[in-house]
Amino acid sequence: MKKLLLILNPASGTKKASKRLSEIISVFNRADFATQVFVTEKSGDATRAVITHGKDAELIVCCGGDGTLNETVTGLLTAGLETPIGYIPSGSTNDFANSLKLPTDVVRAARQIVSGSPTAYDVGTFGERFFTYVASFGAFTKTSYETPQNIKNTFGHMAYILEGIQELSGIRREHIKIEADSECFEDNYLFGAICNSRSIGGILTLSPDLVDMSDGKFEILLVRAPREVSELSECILALKHQTYNCGMITFRSASSLTVSASADMTWSLDGERADGAEKIHIKNLPRKITLIH
């Protein structure tokens, strides 16, 4: 039988994956996989599991939210493995999974993995760290990693919106300089995202026509601080209709960036907190992971 490493985050989402674990394993067993299950308990466990046990597996399946997927990919790249991975999304928002239209039912997702085909996707580096779909700062960024897990479990996607609304009153403007390929942008910004996804934090969405997750480039979305009230209304409409053609919004694609900002500005990488620095280098690693779906 082929060897499969299944990494399960039992606390993600409404714990639906834990409740149906036997069904998920049965799907893999019937596809001739001998399944080794590793249950995470704390941050970093998924990365350590891949580094320790991944070299013996022919397929690595991550079952959890975007943060668990991030740790799985980090372990894979840190260990220098090219093992294909499967993703069973069971978190509260699942931005990466939504971009790929992966099944929300965990057993259906398992079935899709064993019957699916491999596709290569880009990954990003943020200094010494990896991210699978987004590095963001500013408004709503803290929402992804500061919303308590029990609130996420109860309200799901709505929890991000509710917490994000509360955060609006405390938004601080960040003066940032971004050198992206051959262009340079410098201004006071409310929000910024360097992403490889059609969904950001469960709050903002990008048109599928603008996002290719395997083209070696990030999409960059910057929202400048408004200089008058009318600008803010125009910006909200532009984001709602995915037009990105107002004066407050900068939208570009680039393969590498250098971001200069205050060292105490925190970031979110795939929904997890990341410390900032005065200068951060962000790079796209084209088609670095292979996902079965």
C-alpha positions in Angstrom: 0.0 0.0 0.0 1.1 3.6 -0.6 1.9 5.7 2.5 -0.2 8.8 3.3 0.5 11.3 6.1 -2.7 12.9 7.3 -2.2 16.0 9.4 -5.3 16.9 11.4 -5.9 20.2 13.3 -8.8 19.0 15.7 -9.6 22.6 16.8 -10.2 24.1 13.3 -13.6 25.4 12.4 -16.5 23.5 14.1 -14.3 20.4 14.6 -16.2 18.7 11.8 -13.1 16.9 10.5 -12.5 15.3 13.9 -16.0 14.1 14.0 -15.7 12.4 10.6 -12.1 11.2 10.9 -13.0 7.5 10.5 -14.9 8.3 7.2 -11.9 10.3 5.9 -9.5 7.5 6.7 -11.8 5.0 5.1 -11.8 7.0 1.8 -8.0 6.8 1.8 -7.8 3.1 2.7 -10.2 2.2 -0.1 -7.8 4.1 -2.5 -5.0 1.8 -1.3 -3.3 4.3 1.1 -2.0 3.2 4.5 -2.8 6.3 6.5 -0.6 7.7 9.3 -2.5 10.3 11.3 -0.7 13.2 13.1 -3.0 15.3 15.4 -1.7 18.8 16.0 -1.8 20.4 19.5 0.0 23.7 19.2 1.4 26.1 16.7 4.2 24.6 14.6 3.2 21.0 15.0 2.2 20.5 11.4 5.5 21.8 10.2 7.4 19.5 12.5 5.2 16.5 11.5 6.1 17.0 7.8 9.8 17.4 8.5 9.9 14.3 10.7 7.5 12.0 8.8 6.9 13.5 5.4 9.9 11.9 3.7 8.3 8.4 4.0 4.9 9.5 2.5 3.8 9.4 -1.1 1.0 11.9 -0.3 0.6 14.4 2.5 -2.9 15.6 3.3 -3.6 18.6 5.5 -6.9 18.8 7.3 -7.5 22.2 9.0 -7.7 25.9 8.1 -5.4 28.2 6.2 -2.9 28.3 9.1 -2.5 24.5 9.1 -2.0 24.5 5.4 0.7 27.2 5.8 2.5 25.1 8.4 2.2 22.0 6.1 3.7 23.8 3.1 6.4 25.3 5.4 7.4 21.9 6.5 7.4 20.6 2.9 9.7 23.4 1.6 11.9 23.4 4.7 12.6 19.7 4.3 13.2 20.1 0.6 10.4 17.6 -0.3 8.4 17.6 -3.6 5.7 15.3 -2.2 2.2 16.2 -3.6 -0.2 17.5 -1.0 -4.0 17.3 -0.6 -6.1 19.9 1.3 -9.2 19.1 3.3 -10.5 22.6 4.3 -12.1 22.6 7.8 -11.4 26.1 9.0 -13.6 29.1 9.5 -12.9 31.0 6.3 -10.7 28.8 4.1 -9.6 31.5 1.6 -7.2 29.3 -0.3 -9.8 26.5 -0.6 -12.5 29.0 -1.7 -10.2 30.2 -4.5 -9.9 26.6 -5.8 -13.5 25.8 -5.2 -12.6 22.8 -3.0 -15.5 20.9 -1.4 -16.6 22.2 2.0 -17.7 18.7 3.0 -14.6 17.0 4.5 -15.4 13.5 3.2 -16.1 14.9 -0.3 -12.8 16.7 -0.2 -11.0 13.5 0.7 -12.7 11.7 -2.2 -11.7 14.5 -4.5 -8.1 14.1 -3.5 -7.9 10.4 -4.3 -9.6 10.9 -7.7 -8.0 14.3 -8.5 -5.1 15.3 -10.6 -1.9 17.3 -9.7 -1.7 21.0 -10.3 1.3 23.2 -9.4 0.8 26.5 -7.5 3.0 29.4 -6.5 4.2 30.0 -3.0 5.5 33.2 -1.4 8.5 34.0 0.8 8.2 36.7 3.5 11.7 37.2 4.7 12.5 33.8 6.1 8.9 32.6 6.3 6.6 31.1 3.6 3.0 31.9 2.8 0.6 30.1 0.5 -1.8 32.9 -0.4 -1.5 36.2 1.3 0.7 38.6 3.3 -1.4 41.6 4.5 -1.2 44.6 6.7 -3.5 47.3 8.1 -7.3 47.2 8.3 -8.8 43.7 9.1 -5.4 42.2 9.3 -5.6 41.6 13.1 -9.1 40.2 12.6 -7.7 37.0 11.1 -5.4 36.1 14.0 -7.0 37.8 17.0 -10.6 36.6 16.7 -11.0 33.9 19.4 -11.3 30.4 18.1 -14.6 29.8 19.9 -16.1 32.9 18.2 -14.8 31.6 14.8 -16.4 28.2 15.5 -19.7 29.7 16.4 -20.1 32.4 13.8 -17.7 31.2 11.0 -17.2 33.7 8.3 -19.5 36.3 10.0 -17.0 36.4 13.0 -14.4 38.0 10.7 -16.8 40.6 9.5 -18.0 41.4 13.1 -14.5 41.7 14.5 -13.4 43.7 11.4 -16.2 46.3 11.9 -15.0 46.7 15.5 -11.5 47.2 14.3 -12.4 50.0 11.9 -12.5 52.5 14.8 -8.8 51.8 15.6 -7.4 51.7 12.1 -4.0 53.4 11.9 -2.4 54.8 8.8 0.8 53.2 7.8 3.4 55.1 5.8 4.8 52.5 3.5 7.2 52.4 0.5 6.8 49.4 -1.8 9.2 48.6 -4.6 7.5 46.1 -6.9 9.5 44.9 -9.9 10.1 48.1 -11.8 7.6 50.3 -10.0 7.6 52.1 -6.7 4.7 53.2 -4.5 4.9 55.4 -1.4 2.0 56.8 0.6 -0.1 56.4 3.8 -2.1 53.2 3.5 -5.1 51.8 5.4 -4.7 48.3 4.0 -2.4 46.3 1.8 -2.3 42.7 0.5 0.3 40.8 -1.5 -1.7 37.7 -2.5 -2.1 34.7 -4.7 -5.8 34.2 -4.0 -9.2 35.3 -5.0 -10.4 35.7 -1.4 -8.6 37.7 1.3 -9.5 37.3 5.0 -13.0 36.3 4.1 -13.7 39.9 3.6 -12.3 41.1 0.2 -12.5 39.2 -3.1 -10.7 39.6 -6.3 -12.1 38.8 -9.7 -11.1 35.3 -11.1 -10.1 37.1 -14.3 -7.3 38.9 -12.5 -5.8 36.0 -10.5 -3.7 33.2 -11.9 -2.3 31.2 -8.9 0.4 29.6 -11.1 1.8 32.5 -13.1 4.8 33.4 -10.9 3.3 36.7 -9.8 1.4 38.1 -6.9 -1.6 40.5 -7.0 -0.9 43.6 -5.0 -3.9 45.5 -3.6 -3.1 48.8 -1.7 -5.8 51.0 -0.2 -4.5 54.6 0.4 -5.8 56.6 3.4 -8.6 58.9 2.3 -8.0 62.6 2.1 -11.7 63.4 2.2 -14.9 61.5 3.0 -16.1 61.2 -0.6 -12.9 59.2 -1.5 -13.8 56.5 1.1 -17.3 56.0 -0.4 -15.8 55.7 -3.8 -13.3 53.2 -2.6 -15.9 51.0 -0.9 -17.9 50.9 -4.2 -14.8 50.0 -6.2 -13.9 47.1 -3.9 -17.6 45.9 -3.9 -17.7 45.8 -7.7 -14.1 44.6 -8.1 -13.2 47.5 -10.4 -10.1 48.9 -8.6 -10.2 52.0 -10.7 -10.5 54.7 -8.0 -7.8 57.1 -6.8 -7.5 55.3 -3.4 -6.7 51.9 -4.8 -3.5 50.7 -6.4 -3.7 47.2 -8.1 -0.7 45.6 -9.7 1.0 42.3 -10.3 4.6 41.6 -9.5 7.0 38.7 -8.9 9.0 40.3 -6.1 8.7 43.2 -3.7 10.6 45.1 -1.1 8.5 46.8 1.6 9.8 49.6 3.8 7.7 50.3 6.8 7.7 50.8 10.6 9.3 47.9 12.3 6.3 47.6 14.8 3.7 47.2 12.0 2.4 43.6 12.3 1.4 41.5 9.3 -0.8 38.5 8.7 0.5 35.5 6.8 -2.3 33.2 5.7 -4.3 34.4 8.8 -1.4 34.0 11.3 0.4 36.9 13.0 3.8 37.8 11.7 6.2 40.4 13.1 7.2 43.3 10.8 10.6 44.9 10.0 11.8 48.1 8.6 12.5 46.3 5.3 11.0 43.1 4.2 11.7 41.2 1.0 8.8 39.2 -0.5 9.3 36.9 -3.4 7.1 34.6 -5.5 8.3 31.0 -5.9 6.7 29.9 -9.1 4.8 26.5 -9.2 6.6 25.4 -6.0 3.9 23.1 -4.6 1.8 20.4 -6.2 -1.8 20.1 -5.0 -4.0 17.1 -5.8 -7.6 18.1 -6.4 
